[in-house]
Amino acid sequence: MKKITKTYRKFQLSLTPQQNLLYGFLTYTIIGWALLCVPFFHKQTISIVDNLFIATSAISTTGLVTASIFDTYNGLGQFIIMLLFQIGGIGYMTFTSFILLSKKSPLTHWHHRVLNAEFTMPKGFELKDFLKSVIIFTFIVETIGALCFYIAFRQEGVEHNFAIWSSIFHSVSAFCTAGFGLYNNSFEQFSGNTSINTIISVLAISGSLGFIVVTDIWNRIVGKTKNITFTTKIIFGAIITLLSIGTAMIYFFEPSVNHLSENKLMISFFQSMTALTTVGFNTVPIGSFSLGIMLIIIFLMYVGASPSGTGGGLKTTTLTALIAIMWNRIRNNKQVTFLGKVIPLERLYVATSIFMLYASVIFISTFLLAITENLPLHQILFETTSAISTVGLSTGITGNLSTWGKLVIIFVMFIGRLGLLTFGLAILARKNKLKTIEDESDLAV
């Protein structure tokens, strides 16, 4: 056993940080898939491909499903799925590193390298403090969320025992922006419930803001720092702006919510929020939206959440970097600046690379699904964007995909969670030519 452990350790050390992340997430996906294939965890028969689809969707915190979670899996099966998206939400390396810290064992150089590849952090952040804040914040927020959910579900008449499990499951799912639910129509039956809408929104925004922001704000509160970082300011500004635009567009231009006069603003905000934070819940049928609003939601999903959080997507900081490039190019400035800050050239390379990679994967996967599936192009584009950004929103076509179509979405969800740049480096980069990207400013992309 010691020999096997030693050999595996040598194998780990021979890999780049990006390759370690790739194999780590792949290992958890395979383990989850194997467990979900065990009939003991089933209420009804489900295919091997569908189990793989759901395991990948869980570890990638996407939320796209080809079968009903509640109708297909029993309580233990649902618990396995919840455990997978909990691990996927905060990062698999976070668990092992926190266990080491709790045992007062120091983090090795290998841990530091892999964690720095998984979490892009601005300078001045202590990795040890960052990890502790991630675990503590996650536990506190999910616990409070579960308690609030329980009260809200009981007020809606949900049975006591199911309300307890449903509260825990949906609290973890919302905070990890996983989008998995125990109701077959997501939260459409609670579209008019202000409490449930608010709880989901707070949990999703808390997770998608990113652990950088949480640590930054906490350090400011306890007096460790005098000011919040430039990254935090960018993240808050981008989220508020995009949420406002998305809410306004749905409120004024979506015909299907016009008759919902009492809850129109709440529904408009929720659908904008669920796309941007990549939480993936919905309170109205997405398939009923007009093409114009679908395009708005596709854009919000494409941008996604913030770096080092539980959400997916291009990231808000990457969008601001791209806007900065365009603005400074138009003004013929020699340096790229944003709000008075010079953005390092290395960060601009990262931003443009991520943008091109995301656009390429969406184009290729949409092309492949257009060949394998007999579906409208806008539904396919919506599905692929939702998968690559690990959102989980769908127009209702997921369960009708062919086996080849499901395999395409499985691959897209996986690399969406891993990160396209990380995936590219893991596959193509040579170890001796890799250069650690160090932040020259306090902007994380």
Number of C-alpha atoms within 10 A of each C-alpha: 6 7 8 9 10 11 11 12 11 11 11 15 11 12 16 21 25 26 21 22 24 20 14 15 23 16 12 18 24 14 14 22 22 14 17 25 21 11 13 12 18 20 15 10 10 16 10 12 17 21 21 21 24 26 29 33 33 32 30 37 39 36 31 29 24 19 19 15 21 16 13 15 23 15 14 13 22 22 14 19 26 24 18 25 28 25 20 27 28 25 25 19 19 20 14 13 20 18 11 14 15 11 8 9 11 12 15 10 9 15 16 15 15 17 22 17 18 22 20 17 24 19 14 9 14 11 15 14 11 18 21 17 17 21 15 10 17 21 13 10 17 23 16 15 22 22 14 16 24 24 16 19 21 15 10 13 9 15 10 12 10 14 20 18 17 19 24 20 23 24 27 27 31 32 31 34 39 35 30 32 24 17 14 14 15 19 20 15 13 17 18 17 17 13 16 20 19 13 19 25 21 17 25 31 26 23 30 30 23 22 26 26 23 19 21 19 18 15 17 15 13 9 10 11 14 10 12 16 20 15 22 22 12 18 23 14 13 19 21 10 11 19 22 15 16 23 20 16 18 27 21 13 13 18 14 16 19 14 9 13 8 10 15 20 16 20 23 23 21 24 22 27 30 29 31 34 37 37 37 30 30 26 21 21 16 17 14 13 18 14 13 13 18 21 15 17 27 23 17 28 33 30 24 30 34 34 28 24 27 33 34 35 31 28 29 26 22 25 19 18 24 16 14 20 21 13 15 15 13 9 9 10 11 8 15 22 16 16 8 7 13 14 21 16 12 12 20 18 12 15 23 16 15 21 20 12 17 21 15 12 18 24 14 13 23 23 15 15 23 17 11 16 17 11 14 9 14 14 20 24 21 22 27 27 33 33 35 32 36 37 37 31 32 24 16 14 14 20 13 13 18 14 12 14 18 22 16 20 25 24 16 26 31 27 22 28 28 24 24 23 19 22 19 15 18 20 12 10 15 11 15 7 7 11 7 10 12 14 17 15 16 18 24 27 24
